[in-house]
Amino acid sequence: MWSLRFEAGYPSRSFPSCRGQGNFTGWYWSATGDGHVPYEAWLERHHLTRLDFDVAVVGVDAQPFTLSWRDDE
């Protein structure tokens, strides 16, 4: 249906980290997507882990991501 899987895209912004910030950013290795997925908080990492172990999930991507398409009309 699509020529490119949505999880092959890039995050729409960076995930900065600095000393003293209240959230914990990082990269999660997703077996589902066969690559790293950035996260901005441990709660996101927790959800990425749960999604990775769900057999019904076929793709996982960072939030927010940019989704664009061409309308031929």
Secondary structure, 3 states (H helix, E strand, C coil): CCCCCHHHCCECCCCCCCCCCCCCCEEEEECCCCEEEEECCHHHHHHHHHHHCCCCCCCCCCCCECCCCCCCC
